[in-house]
């Protein structure tokens, strides 16, 4: 992976993490970034899922008062 792809993925990760913390939906940014850097779709989907599971888990803990 060349440095440009690394920069693209780091920026997409930072913006996606911020987006996920504020309103959710980071996959709308991170998945296309993974595809744009040449990662195969199946690998990109698996990587995207693995990256967002901790964020979703922490969001559920933070909002546990609103859970039934």
C-alpha positions in Angstrom: 0.0 0.0 0.0 1.5 3.3 -1.0 1.5 6.4 1.3 -1.4 8.1 -0.5 -3.7 5.1 0.2 -2.6 5.2 3.8 -3.4 8.9 4.1 -6.8 8.3 2.5 -7.7 5.5 4.9 -6.5 7.4 8.0 -8.5 10.4 7.1 -11.6 8.3 6.3 -11.1 6.6 9.7 -10.9 9.8 11.6 -13.8 11.4 9.8 -15.8 8.2 10.0 -15.2 7.8 13.7 -16.3 11.4 14.3 -19.4 10.9 12.2 -20.2 7.7 14.0 -19.9 9.3 17.4 -22.1 12.2 16.4 -24.9 10.7 14.2 -23.8 7.2 13.2 -23.5 6.0 9.7 -19.7 5.9 9.4 -19.9 3.1 6.8 -21.2 5.6 4.3 -17.7 7.0 4.3 -15.3 4.3 5.4 -16.5 1.5 3.0 -16.2 3.5 -0.2 -12.7 4.7 1.0 -11.7 1.1 1.4 -12.9 0.3 -2.1 -11.2 3.3 -3.5 -7.8 2.2 -2.3 -8.2 -1.1 -4.2 -9.2 -3.5 -1.4 -11.5 -6.2 -2.7 -15.2 -5.8 -1.7 -15.4 -8.8 0.6 -12.3 -7.8 2.5 -13.5 -4.2 2.7 -16.8 -5.3 4.1 -15.2 -7.5 6.7 -12.7 -4.8 7.7 -15.4 -2.2 7.9 -17.6 -4.4 10.1 -14.7 -5.3 12.4 -13.7 -1.6 12.7 -17.2 -0.4 13.6 -18.3 -3.2 16.1 -16.4 -1.5 19.0 -18.0 1.8 18.2 -21.5 0.4 18.2 -20.8 -1.5 21.4 -19.6 1.6 23.1 -22.6 3.6 21.8 -24.9 1.0 23.3 -23.2 1.3 26.6 -23.4 5.1 26.5 -27.1 5.0 25.7 -28.1 2.2 28.0 -30.5 4.5 29.8 -32.6 4.7 26.6 -32.6 0.9 26.0 -35.8 -0.9 27.0 
